[in-house]
C-alpha cells in the first residue's frame, strides 16, 4: 500500500503546481491596462485578417 501514498503525493503536487501556474498567468493578465488590451486585440485581429489572404 505504500505506492498509493506516492501516487497521492504526486497528485497533490500536480494540483498545487497547476494552481501556481494559474495564479501567475492571472497576475500577468491583470497587469495590462485597458488601452494595452485593446491595442493587443486589434493587432491580433489584423494579423488574423492578413493570414487569411
C-alpha distance matrix in Angstrom:
0.0 3.8 5.5 5.5 7.3 9.5 10.4 11.3 13.3 15.0 16.0 17.4 19.3 20.7 22.0 23.5 25.2 26.6 28.1 29.7 31.3 32.5 34.1 35.7 37.2 38.5 40.3 41.9 43.1 44.6 46.5 49.0 52.2 53.3 56.1 53.6 51.4 54.6 55.8 52.5 52.3 56.0 55.3 52.3 54.4 57.3 55.0 53.7 57.3 58.3 55.5 56.7 60.1
3.8 0.0 3.8 5.4 5.4 7.0 9.1 10.2 11.2 12.9 14.7 15.8 17.1 19.0 20.6 21.7 23.1 25.0 26.5 27.7 29.4 31.0 32.4 33.7 35.4 37.0 38.4 40.0 41.5 43.0 44.6 47.2 50.5 51.9 54.5 51.9 50.0 53.2 54.3 51.0 51.1 54.7 53.9 51.1 53.4 56.1 53.8 52.7 56.4 57.2 54.5 55.9 59.3
5.5 3.8 0.0 3.8 5.3 5.1 6.3 8.6 9.8 10.6 12.4 14.2 15.3 16.6 18.6 20.0 21.0 22.7 24.6 25.8 27.1 28.8 30.5 31.7 33.2 34.9 36.5 37.8 39.3 41.0 42.6 45.1 48.4 49.7 52.2 49.6 47.5 50.7 51.6 48.2 48.3 51.9 50.9 48.0 50.3 53.0 50.6 49.4 53.1 53.9 51.1 52.5 55.8
5.5 5.4 3.8 0.0 3.8 5.4 5.1 6.1 8.6 9.8 10.5 12.2 14.2 15.3 16.6 18.4 19.9 21.1 22.8 24.5 25.9 27.1 28.9 30.5 31.8 33.2 35.0 36.6 37.7 39.3 41.2 43.6 46.8 47.9 50.6 48.2 46.0 49.1 50.3 47.0 46.8 50.4 49.8 46.8 49.0 51.8 49.6 48.3 51.9 53.0 50.3 51.5 55.0
7.3 5.4 5.3 3.8 0.0 3.8 5.5 5.1 6.2 8.6 9.9 10.5 12.3 14.2 15.4 16.5 18.3 20.0 21.2 22.6 24.5 25.9 27.2 28.8 30.5 31.8 33.3 35.0 36.4 37.8 39.5 42.2 45.4 46.7 49.4 47.0 45.0 48.2 49.4 46.2 46.3 50.0 49.3 46.6 48.9 51.7 49.6 48.5 52.2 53.2 50.6 52.1 55.5
9.5 7.0 5.1 5.4 3.8 0.0 3.8 5.4 5.0 6.1 8.5 9.8 10.4 12.2 14.3 15.3 16.3 18.3 20.0 21.0 22.5 24.3 25.8 27.0 28.6 30.3 31.7 33.2 34.8 36.4 37.9 40.4 43.8 45.2 47.7 45.1 43.2 46.5 47.4 44.1 44.4 48.0 47.1 44.3 46.8 49.4 47.1 46.2 49.9 50.7 48.1 49.7 53.0
10.4 9.1 6.3 5.1 5.5 3.8 0.0 3.8 5.5 5.1 6.2 8.6 9.9 10.5 12.4 14.3 15.3 16.6 18.6 20.1 21.2 22.6 24.6 25.9 27.1 28.8 30.6 31.9 33.2 35.0 36.7 39.0 42.4 43.5 46.1 43.5 41.3 44.5 45.5 42.2 42.2 45.8 45.0 42.1 44.3 47.1 44.8 43.7 47.3 48.3 45.6 47.0 50.4
11.3 10.2 8.6 6.1 5.1 5.4 3.8 0.0 3.8 5.4 5.1 6.2 8.6 9.8 10.7 12.4 14.2 15.4 16.8 18.6 20.2 21.3 22.8 24.6 26.0 27.2 29.0 30.7 31.9 33.3 35.2 37.7 40.9 42.1 44.8 42.5 40.3 43.5 44.8 41.6 41.5 45.2 44.7 41.9 44.1 47.0 45.0 43.9 47.5 48.7 46.2 47.5 51.0
13.3 11.2 9.8 8.6 6.2 5.0 5.5 3.8 0.0 3.8 5.4 5.0 6.1 8.6 9.9 10.5 12.2 14.2 15.4 16.6 18.5 20.0 21.2 22.7 24.5 25.9 27.2 29.0 30.5 31.9 33.4 36.1 39.4 40.9 43.5 41.0 39.1 42.5 43.6 40.4 40.7 44.4 43.7 41.1 43.6 46.3 44.3 43.4 47.2 48.1 45.8 47.4 50.8
15.0 12.9 10.6 9.8 8.6 6.1 5.1 5.4 3.8 0.0 3.8 5.4 5.1 6.2 8.7 9.9 10.5 12.3 14.3 15.4 16.6 18.4 20.1 21.2 22.7 24.5 26.0 27.3 28.8 30.6 32.1 34.5 37.9 39.3 41.8 39.1 37.2 40.4 41.4 38.1 38.3 41.9 41.1 38.4 40.8 43.5 41.3 40.4 44.2 45.0 42.5 44.2 47.5
16.0 14.7 12.4 10.5 9.9 8.5 6.2 5.1 5.4 3.8 0.0 3.8 5.4 5.0 6.3 8.7 9.9 10.6 12.5 14.4 15.5 16.6 18.6 20.2 21.3 22.7 24.7 26.1 27.2 28.9 30.8 33.1 36.4 37.5 40.1 37.7 35.5 38.6 39.8 36.6 36.5 40.2 39.6 36.8 39.1 41.9 39.9 38.8 42.5 43.6 41.2 42.6 46.1
17.4 15.8 14.2 12.2 10.5 9.8 8.6 6.2 5.0 5.4 3.8 0.0 3.8 5.4 5.2 6.2 8.6 10.0 10.8 12.5 14.5 15.5 16.8 18.6 20.3 21.3 22.9 24.8 26.1 27.3 29.2 31.8 34.9 36.2 39.0 36.7 34.7 38.0 39.3 36.2 36.4 40.1 39.7 37.1 39.4 42.3 40.5 39.7 43.3 44.5 42.4 43.9 47.4
19.3 17.1 15.3 14.2 12.3 10.4 9.9 8.6 6.1 5.1 5.4 3.8 0.0 3.8 5.5 5.1 6.1 8.6 9.9 10.6 12.4 14.3 15.5 16.6 18.5 20.1 21.3 22.9 24.6 26.0 27.5 30.1 33.5 35.0 37.6 35.0 33.2 36.7 37.7 34.5 35.0 38.7 37.9 35.5 38.1 40.8 38.8 38.2 41.9 42.8 40.7 42.5 45.9
20.7 19.0 16.6 15.3 14.2 12.2 10.5 9.8 8.6 6.2 5.0 5.4 3.8 0.0 3.8 5.4 5.1 6.2 8.6 9.9 10.7 12.3 14.4 15.5 16.6 18.4 20.2 21.4 22.7 24.6 26.2 28.5 31.9 33.2 35.6 33.0 31.0 34.3 35.3 32.1 32.3 35.9 35.2 32.5 35.0 37.8 35.7 34.9 38.7 39.6 37.4 39.1 42.5
22.0 20.6 18.6 16.6 15.4 14.3 12.4 10.7 9.9 8.7 6.3 5.2 5.5 3.8 0.0 3.8 5.5 5.2 6.3 8.8 10.1 10.6 12.4 14.4 15.5 16.6 18.6 20.3 21.2 22.7 24.8 27.1 30.3 31.4 34.1 31.8 29.7 32.9 34.3 31.2 31.3 35.0 34.7 32.1 34.3 37.3 35.6 34.7 38.4 39.7 37.6 39.1 42.6
23.5 21.7 20.0 18.4 16.5 15.3 14.3 12.4 10.5 9.9 8.7 6.2 5.1 5.4 3.8 0.0 3.8 5.4 5.1 6.3 8.8 9.9 10.7 12.5 14.4 15.5 16.8 18.7 20.2 21.4 23.0 25.8 28.9 30.5 33.2 30.8 29.1 32.5 33.7 30.8 31.3 35.0 34.6 32.3 34.8 37.7 36.0 35.5 39.2 40.3 38.5 40.3 43.7
25.2 23.1 21.0 19.9 18.3 16.3 15.3 14.2 12.2 10.5 9.9 8.6 6.1 5.1 5.5 3.8 0.0 3.8 5.4 5.1 6.3 8.6 10.0 10.7 12.4 14.4 15.6 16.9 18.6 20.3 21.6 24.2 27.6 29.2 31.6 28.9 27.3 30.7 31.6 28.5 29.2 32.8 32.1 29.8 32.5 35.1 33.3 32.9 36.6 37.5 35.7 37.6 40.9
26.6 25.0 22.7 21.1 20.0 18.3 16.6 15.4 14.2 12.3 10.6 10.0 8.6 6.2 5.2 5.4 3.8 0.0 3.8 5.5 5.2 6.2 8.7 10.0 10.7 12.3 14.4 15.6 16.6 18.5 20.3 22.5 25.8 27.0 29.5 27.0 25.0 28.3 29.4 26.3 26.5 30.2 29.7 27.3 29.7 32.6 30.8 30.2 33.9 35.0 33.2 34.9 38.3
28.1 26.5 24.6 22.8 21.2 20.0 18.6 16.8 15.4 14.3 12.5 10.8 9.9 8.6 6.3 5.1 5.4 3.8 0.0 3.8 5.5 5.1 6.2 8.6 10.0 10.6 12.4 14.4 15.4 16.6 18.6 21.1 24.2 25.5 28.3 26.1 24.2 27.5 29.0 26.2 26.5 30.3 30.1 27.9 30.3 33.2 31.9 31.4 34.9 36.3 34.8 36.5 39.9
29.7 27.7 25.8 24.5 22.6 21.0 20.1 18.6 16.6 15.4 14.4 12.5 10.6 9.9 8.8 6.3 5.1 5.5 3.8 0.0 3.8 5.5 5.3 6.2 8.7 10.0 10.8 12.5 14.4 15.6 16.9 19.7 23.0 24.8 27.3 24.9 23.4 27.0 28.0 25.3 26.1 29.8 29.3 27.4 30.2 32.8 31.3 31.3 34.9 35.9 34.5 36.6 39.8
31.3 29.4 27.1 25.9 24.5 22.5 21.2 20.2 18.5 16.6 15.5 14.5 12.4 10.7 10.1 8.8 6.3 5.2 5.5 3.8 0.0 3.8 5.5 5.2 6.2 8.6 10.0 10.7 12.4 14.4 15.7 18.0 21.5 23.1 25.3 22.6 21.0 24.5 25.4 22.3 23.1 26.7 26.0 24.0 26.8 29.4 27.8 27.7 31.3 32.3 30.8 32.9 36.1
32.5 31.0 28.8 27.1 25.9 24.3 22.6 21.3 20.0 18.4 16.6 15.5 14.3 12.3 10.6 9.9 8.6 6.2 5.1 5.5 3.8 0.0 3.8 5.5 5.2 6.2 8.7 10.0 10.6 12.4 14.5 16.6 19.8 20.9 23.6 21.3 19.2 22.6 23.9 21.1 21.4 25.2 25.0 22.9 25.4 28.3 27.0 26.7 30.2 31.6 30.2 32.0 35.3
34.1 32.4 30.5 28.9 27.2 25.8 24.6 22.8 21.2 20.1 18.6 16.8 15.5 14.4 12.4 10.7 10.0 8.7 6.2 5.3 5.5 3.8 0.0 3.8 5.5 5.1 6.2 8.8 9.9 10.6 12.5 15.3 18.3 19.9 22.7 20.6 19.0 22.5 23.9 21.5 22.2 25.9 25.8 24.2 26.8 29.6 28.6 28.6 32.0 33.4 32.4 34.3 37.5
35.7 33.7 31.7 30.5 28.8 27.0 25.9 24.6 22.7 21.2 20.2 18.6 16.6 15.5 14.4 12.5 10.7 10.0 8.6 6.2 5.2 5.5 3.8 0.0 3.8 5.5 5.2 6.4 8.8 10.1 10.9 13.7 17.1 19.2 21.5 18.9 17.8 21.5 22.3 19.7 21.0 24.6 24.0 22.6 25.6 28.0 26.8 27.2 30.7 31.7 30.8 33.0 36.0
37.2 35.4 33.2 31.8 30.5 28.6 27.1 26.0 24.5 22.7 21.3 20.3 18.5 16.6 15.5 14.4 12.4 10.7 10.0 8.7 6.2 5.2 5.5 3.8 0.0 3.8 5.4 5.1 6.3 8.8 10.1 11.9 15.4 16.9 19.2 16.5 14.9 18.5 19.4 16.6 17.6 21.2 20.7 19.1 21.9 24.5 23.4 23.6 27.0 28.2 27.2 29.4 32.4
38.5 37.0 34.9 33.2 31.8 30.3 28.8 27.2 25.9 24.5 22.7 21.3 20.1 18.4 16.6 15.5 14.4 12.3 10.6 10.0 8.6 6.2 5.1 5.5 3.8 0.0 3.8 5.4 5.0 6.2 8.7 10.7 13.7 15.0 17.8 15.7 13.9 17.4 19.0 16.7 17.3 21.0 21.2 19.8 22.2 25.0 24.4 24.5 27.8 29.3 28.7 30.5 33.6
40.3 38.4 36.5 35.0 33.3 31.7 30.6 29.0 27.2 26.0 24.7 22.9 21.3 20.2 18.6 16.8 15.6 14.4 12.4 10.8 10.0 8.7 6.2 5.2 5.4 3.8 0.0 3.8 5.4 5.2 6.3 9.4 12.4 14.6 17.1 15.0 14.1 17.8 19.0 17.1 18.4 21.9 21.9 21.1 23.7 26.2 25.7 26.3 29.4 30.7 30.4 32.5 35.3
41.9 40.0 37.8 36.6 35.0 33.2 31.9 30.7 29.0 27.3 26.1 24.8 22.9 21.4 20.3 18.7 16.9 15.6 14.4 12.5 10.7 10.0 8.8 6.4 5.1 5.4 3.8 0.0 3.8 5.5 5.3 7.4 11.1 13.3 15.2 12.5 11.8 15.6 16.2 14.0 15.8 19.1 18.7 18.0 20.9 23.1 22.4 23.3 26.5 27.4 27.2 29.5 32.2
43.1 41.5 39.3 37.7 36.4 34.8 33.2 31.9 30.5 28.8 27.2 26.1 24.6 22.7 21.2 20.2 18.6 16.6 15.4 14.4 12.4 10.6 9.9 8.8 6.3 5.0 5.4 3.8 0.0 3.8 5.5 6.1 9.3 10.7 13.0 10.7 9.1 12.8 14.1 12.0 13.0 16.5 16.7 15.9 18.4 20.9 20.7 21.2 24.2 25.6 25.5 27.5 30.3
44.6 43.0 41.0 39.3 37.8 36.4 35.0 33.3 31.9 30.6 28.9 27.3 26.0 24.6 22.7 21.4 20.3 18.5 16.6 15.6 14.4 12.4 10.6 10.1 8.8 6.2 5.2 5.5 3.8 0.0 3.8 5.5 7.7 9.5 12.4 10.9 9.9 13.3 15.1 13.8 14.9 18.2 18.8 18.5 20.7 23.2 23.4 24.1 26.8 28.3 28.6 30.5 33.1
46.5 44.6 42.6 41.2 39.5 37.9 36.7 35.2 33.4 32.1 30.8 29.2 27.5 26.2 24.8 23.0 21.6 20.3 18.6 16.9 15.7 14.5 12.5 10.9 10.1 8.7 6.3 5.3 5.5 3.8 0.0 3.8 6.6 9.6 11.6 9.7 9.9 13.5 14.4 13.4 15.4 18.2 18.4 18.6 21.2 23.2 23.2 24.5 27.2 28.3 28.7 31.0 33.3
49.0 47.2 45.1 43.6 42.2 40.4 39.0 37.7 36.1 34.5 33.1 31.8 30.1 28.5 27.1 25.8 24.2 22.5 21.1 19.7 18.0 16.6 15.3 13.7 11.9 10.7 9.4 7.4 6.1 5.5 3.8 0.0 3.8 6.5 8.0 5.9 6.3 9.8 10.6 10.0 12.0 14.6 15.0 15.6 18.0 19.8 20.2 21.6 24.0 25.2 25.9 28.1 30.3
52.2 50.5 48.4 46.8 45.4 43.8 42.4 40.9 39.4 37.9 36.4 34.9 33.5 31.9 30.3 28.9 27.6 25.8 24.2 23.0 21.5 19.8 18.3 17.1 15.4 13.7 12.4 11.1 9.3 7.7 6.6 3.8 0.0 3.8 5.4 5.2 6.4 8.7 10.0 10.7 12.4 14.4 15.5 16.6 18.5 20.1 21.2 22.7 24.6 25.9 27.2 29.1 31.1
53.3 51.9 49.7 47.9 46.7 45.2 43.5 42.1 40.9 39.3 37.5 36.2 35.0 33.2 31.4 30.5 29.2 27.0 25.5 24.8 23.1 20.9 19.9 19.2 16.9 15.0 14.6 13.3 10.7 9.5 9.6 6.5 3.8 0.0 3.8 5.4 5.1 6.2 8.6 9.9 10.6 12.3 14.2 15.3 16.5 18.4 20.0 21.1 22.6 24.4 25.8 27.4 29.4
56.1 54.5 52.2 50.6 49.4 47.7 46.1 44.8 43.5 41.8 40.1 39.0 37.6 35.6 34.1 33.2 31.6 29.5 28.3 27.3 25.3 23.6 22.7 21.5 19.2 17.8 17.1 15.2 13.0 12.4 11.6 8.0 5.4 3.8 0.0 3.8 5.4 5.1 6.1 8.6 9.9 10.6 12.3 14.2 15.3 16.5 18.4 20.0 21.2 22.6 24.5 26.1 27.7
53.6 51.9 49.6 48.2 47.0 45.1 43.5 42.5 41.0 39.1 37.7 36.7 35.0 33.0 31.8 30.8 28.9 27.0 26.1 24.9 22.6 21.3 20.6 18.9 16.5 15.7 15.0 12.5 10.7 10.9 9.7 5.9 5.2 5.4 3.8 0.0 3.8 5.5 5.1 6.1 8.6 9.9 10.5 12.2 14.2 15.4 16.5 18.3 20.0 21.1 22.6 24.7 26.4
51.4 50.0 47.5 46.0 45.0 43.2 41.3 40.3 39.1 37.2 35.5 34.7 33.2 31.0 29.7 29.1 27.3 25.0 24.2 23.4 21.0 19.2 19.0 17.8 14.9 13.9 14.1 11.8 9.1 9.9 9.9 6.3 6.4 5.1 5.4 3.8 0.0 3.8 5.4 5.1 6.1 8.6 9.8 10.5 12.2 14.2 15.3 16.4 18.4 20.0 21.1 22.9 25.0
54.6 53.2 50.7 49.1 48.2 46.5 44.5 43.5 42.5 40.4 38.6 38.0 36.7 34.3 32.9 32.5 30.7 28.3 27.5 27.0 24.5 22.6 22.5 21.5 18.5 17.4 17.8 15.6 12.8 13.3 13.5 9.8 8.7 6.2 5.1 5.5 3.8 0.0 3.8 5.5 5.2 6.2 8.6 9.9 10.6 12.3 14.3 15.4 16.6 18.4 20.1 21.5 23.3
55.8 54.3 51.6 50.3 49.4 47.4 45.5 44.8 43.6 41.4 39.8 39.3 37.7 35.3 34.3 33.7 31.6 29.4 29.0 28.0 25.4 23.9 23.9 22.3 19.4 19.0 19.0 16.2 14.1 15.1 14.4 10.6 10.0 8.6 6.1 5.1 5.4 3.8 0.0 3.8 5.5 5.2 6.2 8.6 9.9 10.6 12.3 14.3 15.4 16.6 18.5 20.3 21.8
52.5 51.0 48.2 47.0 46.2 44.1 42.2 41.6 40.4 38.1 36.6 36.2 34.5 32.1 31.2 30.8 28.5 26.3 26.2 25.3 22.3 21.1 21.5 19.7 16.6 16.7 17.1 14.0 12.0 13.8 13.4 10.0 10.7 9.9 8.6 6.1 5.1 5.5 3.8 0.0 3.8 5.5 5.1 6.2 8.6 9.9 10.5 12.3 14.3 15.3 16.5 18.7 20.6
52.3 51.1 48.3 46.8 46.3 44.4 42.2 41.5 40.7 38.3 36.5 36.4 35.0 32.3 31.3 31.3 29.2 26.5 26.5 26.1 23.1 21.4 22.2 21.0 17.6 17.3 18.4 15.8 13.0 14.9 15.4 12.0 12.4 10.6 9.9 8.6 6.1 5.2 5.5 3.8 0.0 3.8 5.4 5.1 6.1 8.6 9.8 10.5 12.3 14.2 15.4 16.8 19.0
56.0 54.7 51.9 50.4 50.0 48.0 45.8 45.2 44.4 41.9 40.2 40.1 38.7 35.9 35.0 35.0 32.8 30.2 30.3 29.8 26.7 25.2 25.9 24.6 21.2 21.0 21.9 19.1 16.5 18.2 18.2 14.6 14.4 12.3 10.6 9.9 8.6 6.2 5.2 5.5 3.8 0.0 3.8 5.5 5.1 6.2 8.6 9.9 10.6 12.4 14.3 15.7 17.2
55.3 53.9 50.9 49.8 49.3 47.1 45.0 44.7 43.7 41.1 39.6 39.7 37.9 35.2 34.7 34.6 32.1 29.7 30.1 29.3 26.0 25.0 25.8 24.0 20.7 21.2 21.9 18.7 16.7 18.8 18.4 15.0 15.5 14.2 12.3 10.5 9.8 8.6 6.2 5.1 5.4 3.8 0.0 3.8 5.4 5.1 6.2 8.7 9.9 10.6 12.4 14.6 15.9
52.3 51.1 48.0 46.8 46.6 44.3 42.1 41.9 41.1 38.4 36.8 37.1 35.5 32.5 32.1 32.3 29.8 27.3 27.9 27.4 24.0 22.9 24.2 22.6 19.1 19.8 21.1 18.0 15.9 18.5 18.6 15.6 16.6 15.3 14.2 12.2 10.5 9.9 8.6 6.2 5.1 5.5 3.8 0.0 3.8 5.4 5.1 6.2 8.7 9.9 10.6 12.6 14.8
54.4 53.4 50.3 49.0 48.9 46.8 44.3 44.1 43.6 40.8 39.1 39.4 38.1 35.0 34.3 34.8 32.5 29.7 30.3 30.2 26.8 25.4 26.8 25.6 21.9 22.2 23.7 20.9 18.4 20.7 21.2 18.0 18.5 16.5 15.3 14.2 12.2 10.6 9.9 8.6 6.1 5.1 5.4 3.8 0.0 3.8 5.4 5.1 6.3 8.7 10.0 10.9 13.1
57.3 56.1 53.0 51.8 51.7 49.4 47.1 47.0 46.3 43.5 41.9 42.3 40.8 37.8 37.3 37.7 35.1 32.6 33.2 32.8 29.4 28.3 29.6 28.0 24.5 25.0 26.2 23.1 20.9 23.2 23.2 19.8 20.1 18.4 16.5 15.4 14.2 12.3 10.6 9.9 8.6 6.2 5.1 5.4 3.8 0.0 3.8 5.4 5.1 6.2 8.7 10.1 11.2
55.0 53.8 50.6 49.6 49.6 47.1 44.8 45.0 44.3 41.3 39.9 40.5 38.8 35.7 35.6 36.0 33.3 30.8 31.9 31.3 27.8 27.0 28.6 26.8 23.4 24.4 25.7 22.4 20.7 23.4 23.2 20.2 21.2 20.0 18.4 16.5 15.3 14.3 12.3 10.5 9.8 8.6 6.2 5.1 5.4 3.8 0.0 3.8 5.4 5.1 6.2 8.8 10.3
53.7 52.7 49.4 48.3 48.5 46.2 43.7 43.9 43.4 40.4 38.8 39.7 38.2 34.9 34.7 35.5 32.9 30.2 31.4 31.3 27.7 26.7 28.6 27.2 23.6 24.5 26.3 23.3 21.2 24.1 24.5 21.6 22.7 21.1 20.0 18.3 16.4 15.4 14.3 12.3 10.5 9.9 8.7 6.2 5.1 5.4 3.8 0.0 3.8 5.4 5.2 6.5 9.1
57.3 56.4 53.1 51.9 52.2 49.9 47.3 47.5 47.2 44.2 42.5 43.3 41.9 38.7 38.4 39.2 36.6 33.9 34.9 34.9 31.3 30.2 32.0 30.7 27.0 27.8 29.4 26.5 24.2 26.8 27.2 24.0 24.6 22.6 21.2 20.0 18.4 16.6 15.4 14.3 12.3 10.6 9.9 8.7 6.3 5.1 5.4 3.8 0.0 3.8 5.5 5.3 6.9
58.3 57.2 53.9 53.0 53.2 50.7 48.3 48.7 48.1 45.0 43.6 44.5 42.8 39.6 39.7 40.3 37.5 35.0 36.3 35.9 32.3 31.6 33.4 31.7 28.2 29.3 30.7 27.4 25.6 28.3 28.3 25.2 25.9 24.4 22.6 21.1 20.0 18.4 16.6 15.3 14.2 12.4 10.6 9.9 8.7 6.2 5.1 5.4 3.8 0.0 3.8 5.4 5.5
55.5 54.5 51.1 50.3 50.6 48.1 45.6 46.2 45.8 42.5 41.2 42.4 40.7 37.4 37.6 38.5 35.7 33.2 34.8 34.5 30.8 30.2 32.4 30.8 27.2 28.7 30.4 27.2 25.5 28.6 28.7 25.9 27.2 25.8 24.5 22.6 21.1 20.1 18.5 16.5 15.4 14.3 12.4 10.6 10.0 8.7 6.2 5.2 5.5 3.8 0.0 3.8 5.4
56.7 55.9 52.5 51.5 52.1 49.7 47.0 47.5 47.4 44.2 42.6 43.9 42.5 39.1 39.1 40.3 37.6 34.9 36.5 36.6 32.9 32.0 34.3 33.0 29.4 30.5 32.5 29.5 27.5 30.5 31.0 28.1 29.1 27.4 26.1 24.7 22.9 21.5 20.3 18.7 16.8 15.7 14.6 12.6 10.9 10.1 8.8 6.5 5.3 5.4 3.8 0.0 3.8
60.1 59.3 55.8 55.0 55.5 53.0 50.4 51.0 50.8 47.5 46.1 47.4 45.9 42.5 42.6 43.7 40.9 38.3 39.9 39.8 36.1 35.3 37.5 36.0 32.4 33.6 35.3 32.2 30.3 33.1 33.3 30.3 31.1 29.4 27.7 26.4 25.0 23.3 21.8 20.6 19.0 17.2 15.9 14.8 13.1 11.2 10.3 9.1 6.9 5.5 5.4 3.8 0.0
